[in-house]
Amino acid sequence: MTRRIRLLMLVLAVVIVALGTGLIKLNLDTTQDTGDSKTTQPAGREEYYIFQDDDTGLYGVRNENDRVLVDAEWNSLSFAGEQTLLVSRRTGGALRYGMIQINENVRIPFAYSSITPLTGQILAAVTAEDEKTILYNTEGQQLLSQAWDSCVAEDGVLRLMSGTAQYTAEVSGSTIRMTAVTMRTVLAGEPLYFSFDAEDLAGVESYTVLAQLAQLSQQYLKAMLRQDYSDVYSITAADSYSAVIDEHRMQNRYFTSMTLLDTEWDESEPVLRYACTFRFCYRLKTDAGVVPQASNLILRMRRDADGLLLLYSVEEQPVDMQTGQVIMDSTKGADEQSSGEKHE
């Protein structure tokens, strides 16, 4: 009997030890429960963990010591830079994206329907209001100074569209260098292209200047062809109306085509000056009939005291249709005419 009792007591002791071990393990598991069902560790960021709250399904960030750094209040969350996060939340019933730092300071406002990587260090943020794209780096700094209709990146080359203008740029890290700009407009049913290469872009203070030159030029040329200059006064220097507006320029002329030949700028003066030279082809009505003619049309522009780009002179030079060369005015010397091509 005594032997059986001892055996029974041994079995009970083993059971008690097993139960105790299980209770201790259960207790340890309970104390480590952080209330999240999913925990992921971003690549290359061993000190951070992204977690999802069981109750709300929202995301936050904690460190390796289980300290919550970013509260679980975001519908989506991912790392962008070393200390920045792309996050989304519902605003007025719609999901809006932005960027915050680990300390939850906002770096990109919550005004976007999406923010996605365009390259390794450049983000494309699409505005919720008008679906334009704004570029940021992974630290939340805006790149370039405008919103774009579309952006495509491929093999280190960035192609951006804004209206009828296409911009091509090279990308290195988060640095964008414009290499070409092409803009298209239509004059009296005929296309007119403004094309600028890397050399042109290197010579101006900003790529946006070329867009302004194109905009100003086409506004004047359209007014000239319509023979209605009412919209030109607002883009002309106040003391230069007579040097810009010619109500008789299209008299007896029938427009054929317009081509941009050259763009120049003069940085030697206190005020930057620019000149766009166009080849203006037309048919001229004469007593002998309608004959083809051509001339160079030079539009000169400069900035006023407020930095606004304005027209200050328009010069027309007749061109030989056979040679394409400017026909020299016999009343002027060559030096005088050459000087007249660059200055008022």
C-alpha positions in Angstrom: 0.0 0.0 0.0 2.8 2.3 1.0 4.5 1.7 -2.4 1.3 2.5 -4.3 0.9 5.8 -2.3 4.4 6.8 -3.1 3.9 6.1 -6.8 0.6 8.1 -6.8 2.3 11.0 -5.0 5.1 11.0 -7.6 2.6 11.2 -10.5 0.7 14.0 -8.7 4.0 15.9 -8.3 4.7 15.6 -12.0 1.2 16.8 -12.9 1.6 19.8 -10.6 4.9 20.8 -12.0 3.5 20.5 -15.6 0.5 22.6 -14.7 2.7 25.2 -13.0 5.0 25.5 -16.1 2.0 26.0 -18.3 0.5 28.7 -16.0 3.9 30.5 -16.0 4.1 30.4 -19.8 0.5 31.6 -20.1 1.2 34.5 -17.7 4.4 35.5 -19.7 2.5 35.4 -23.0 -0.2 37.6 -21.5 2.2 40.2 -20.2 3.9 40.5 -23.7 0.6 41.0 -25.5 0.6 44.5 -27.1 -2.9 44.3 -28.5 -1.8 43.9 -32.1 -2.3 41.0 -34.4 0.3 41.8 -37.0 3.9 43.1 -36.6 6.3 43.6 -39.4 9.9 44.9 -39.4 10.7 47.3 -42.3 13.8 46.3 -44.3 16.9 48.1 -43.1 15.2 49.5 -40.0 15.9 46.9 -37.3 15.0 49.3 -34.5 11.4 49.9 -35.7 8.3 47.7 -36.0 5.0 48.5 -37.8 2.1 47.0 -35.9 -1.7 46.8 -36.5 -4.1 47.2 -33.6 -6.5 44.2 -33.1 -9.5 46.4 -32.2 -9.2 49.2 -34.8 -7.2 47.6 -37.6 -5.1 50.8 -37.8 -1.3 51.0 -38.0 1.4 52.5 -35.8 5.1 52.2 -35.1 7.0 50.9 -32.0 10.6 50.3 -31.3 12.4 47.2 -30.3 11.6 47.8 -26.6 7.8 47.8 -27.4 7.6 51.5 -26.9 5.0 53.0 -29.2 6.5 55.8 -31.2 3.6 56.4 -33.6 0.1 55.7 -32.3 -2.0 53.2 -34.2 -4.3 55.7 -36.0 -3.4 55.3 -39.6 -5.2 53.4 -42.3 -1.9 52.7 -44.0 1.7 53.2 -43.0 5.1 52.6 -44.6 8.6 54.1 -44.3 9.7 56.6 -46.9 13.0 58.0 -45.5 15.1 57.4 -42.4 12.7 59.2 -40.1 9.7 59.8 -42.4 6.5 57.7 -43.0 3.9 57.7 -45.7 0.5 57.4 -44.0 -3.2 57.7 -44.8 -6.3 58.5 -42.9 -9.9 59.2 -43.5 -10.8 62.8 -43.9 -14.5 63.7 -44.6 -15.1 60.1 -45.5 -12.3 60.0 -48.1 -8.9 58.4 -47.7 -6.1 61.1 -47.9 -2.4 60.5 -47.9 0.5 62.6 -46.4 3.8 62.2 -44.7 4.8 62.4 -41.1 8.0 62.1 -39.1 8.6 59.5 -36.4 7.7 62.3 -33.9 4.4 62.7 -35.9 5.2 66.2 -37.2 3.5 66.5 -40.6 5.9 66.8 -43.6 3.4 66.5 -46.5 -0.1 67.7 -45.9 -3.1 65.3 -46.2 -4.3 66.7 -49.5 -3.5 63.7 -51.8 -5.4 60.8 -53.1 -2.2 58.8 -53.4 1.5 59.1 -52.8 3.7 56.5 -54.5 7.5 56.1 -55.2 8.4 57.3 -58.6 12.1 56.5 -58.2 14.2 55.4 -55.3 14.2 58.9 -53.7 11.3 60.7 -55.5 7.7 60.4 -54.6 4.7 61.3 -56.8 1.8 62.8 -54.9 -1.6 63.1 -56.7 -3.8 65.9 -55.5 -7.3 64.9 -54.5 -8.7 68.2 -55.8 -7.6 68.2 -59.4 -5.5 65.0 -59.9 -2.3 67.0 -60.5 1.0 65.4 -59.5 3.5 67.1 -57.2 7.0 65.7 -56.7 8.6 65.3 -53.3 11.8 63.7 -52.0 11.6 61.0 -49.3 12.2 63.7 -46.6 9.1 65.6 -47.6 10.7 68.5 -49.6 8.9 69.5 -52.7 10.9 69.1 -55.9 10.4 71.5 -58.9 8.0 74.4 -58.5 4.8 73.3 -60.2 2.1 70.6 -60.4 2.2 68.2 -63.4 -0.5 66.5 -65.4 1.5 63.3 -65.5 4.9 61.9 -64.5 6.7 58.8 -65.8 10.2 57.6 -64.8 12.2 55.1 -66.7 15.9 54.2 -66.6 16.9 57.4 -64.8 14.9 59.6 -67.1 11.9 61.6 -66.0 9.2 62.7 -68.4 6.7 65.3 -67.2 3.6 66.7 -68.9 2.0 70.1 -68.2 -0.7 71.1 -70.7 0.9 70.7 -74.2 4.4 71.0 -72.8 6.6 67.9 -72.3 9.7 68.2 -70.0 12.5 65.6 -70.0 14.9 65.4 -67.0 17.8 63.3 -65.7 17.4 62.0 -62.2 20.3 61.4 -59.7 19.1 60.5 -56.2 16.5 63.2 -55.5 18.2 65.7 -57.9 16.3 66.6 -61.1 18.1 68.2 -64.0 16.0 69.4 -66.9 17.5 68.4 -70.3 14.8 69.2 -72.8 11.5 71.1 -73.1 9.0 70.9 -75.9 5.8 72.9 -76.1 3.1 72.9 -78.8 0.5 75.4 -79.7 -1.6 76.0 -82.8 -1.6 79.2 -84.9 -4.4 79.6 -87.4 -4.7 75.8 -87.6 -1.0 75.2 -88.0 1.2 73.7 -85.3 4.0 75.8 -83.7 6.6 74.0 -81.6 8.9 75.5 -79.0 11.9 73.2 -78.5 14.7 73.9 -76.0 17.7 71.6 -75.4 20.1 71.2 -72.5 22.2 74.1 -73.7 19.2 76.4 -73.7 18.2 75.2 -70.2 21.8 75.7 -68.9 21.7 79.4 -69.9 18.6 80.5 -68.1 18.1 80.9 -64.3 15.2 78.4 -64.3 13.5 76.1 -66.7 10.2 77.9 -66.0 11.6 80.9 -67.9 11.3 79.0 -71.2 7.7 78.2 -70.5 7.1 81.9 -69.9 8.9 82.9 -73.1 6.7 80.4 -75.0 3.5 81.6 -73.4 4.3 85.3 -74.0 5.3 84.6 -77.7 2.3 82.6 -78.6 0.0 85.2 -76.9 1.5 87.9 -79.1 1.6 85.8 -82.3 -2.1 84.8 -82.0 -3.1 88.4 -81.5 -1.0 89.4 -84.5 -2.7 86.9 -86.8 -6.1 87.9 -85.5 -5.1 91.6 -85.9 -6.6 92.1 -82.4 -4.1 93.4 -79.9 -6.5 94.0 -77.0 -4.9 91.1 -75.0 -1.3 92.2 -75.8 -1.3 95.5 -73.7 -1.2 93.5 -70.5 2.0 91.7 -71.6 3.8 94.8 -73.0 6.0 97.2 -71.2 4.1 100.5 -70.8 6.7 102.5 -72.7 6.9 100.0 -75.6 3.4 99.8 -77.2 4.5 101.5 -80.4 7.5 99.1 -80.7 5.3 96.0 -80.2 1.9 96.6 -81.7 1.5 97.0 -85.4 -2.1 97.0 -86.6 -1.0 96.8 -90.2 1.5 93.9 -89.9 -1.0 91.4 -91.5 -2.3 93.7 -94.2 -2.5 91.8 -97.5 -0.8 88.8 -95.9 -2.1 85.2 -95.6 -0.4 83.2 -92.9 1.3 79.9 -93.9 3.5 78.8 -91.0 5.6 79.9 -88.0 8.8 78.2 -86.8 11.0 79.0 -83.8 14.5 79.5 -85.0 16.4 80.6 -82.0 16.2 81.8 -78.4 18.8 84.1 -76.9 19.3 85.9 -73.6 21.6 88.7 -72.5 22.8 88.6 -68.9 25.2 91.6 -69.3 22.7 94.1 -68.3 21.1 94.6 -64.9 17.8 93.4 -66.3 17.7 90.0 -68.1 16.7 90.3 -71.7 15.4 87.5 -73.9 14.8 87.2 -77.7 12.8 84.6 -79.6 13.3 84.6 -83.4 10.6 83.0 -85.5 10.6 82.3 -89.3 7.3 83.7 -90.4 6.1 82.4 -93.8 3.1 83.9 -95.5 1.6 84.6 -98.9 1.6 88.3 -99.9 -1.2 89.7 -102.1 0.3 92.0 -104.8 -0.9 93.4 -108.1 0.8 90.5 -109.9 -1.0 88.0 -107.7 -0.3 86.1 -104.4 3.4 85.3 -103.9 5.1 83.4 -101.1 7.2 85.5 -98.7 9.1 85.0 -95.5 10.6 87.1 -92.7 12.3 86.7 -89.3 10.1 88.0 -86.5 12.1 88.8 -83.4 10.2 89.2 -80.1 12.3 90.8 -77.4 11.3 90.5 -73.7 12.6 91.7 -70.3 11.6 91.6 -66.7 10.1 94.7 -65.1 10.9 95.9 -61.5 8.4 93.3 -60.1 10.0 90.4 -62.0 7.2 90.2 -64.6 8.3 89.2 -68.1 7.1 91.7 -70.7 7.5 92.4 -74.4 9.4 95.5 -75.2 10.0 95.3 -79.0 9.0 93.3 -82.1 11.2 93.5 -85.2 10.6 92.0 -88.6 13.4 91.2 -91.0 12.6 90.2 -94.6 14.2 86.9 -95.7 15.3 85.7 -99.1 13.1 82.7 -100.0 15.8 81.0 -101.9 18.8 81.4 -99.5 16.9 81.8 -96.2 19.2 84.7 -95.4 18.1 88.1 -94.1 17.8 90.7 -96.8 20.0 93.6 -95.7 18.5 97.0 -95.7 20.5 99.1 -98.2 19.9 102.2 -96.1 21.8 100.6 -93.2 25.4 99.4 -92.9 26.0 95.8 -91.9 27.2 96.7 -88.5 24.2 98.9 -87.8 21.8 96.2 -88.9 23.5 93.6 -86.9 23.3 95.9 -83.8 19.7 96.4 -84.5 19.0 92.7 -84.3 20.0 92.6 -80.6 18.9 95.9 -79.1 16.1 98.3 -79.4 
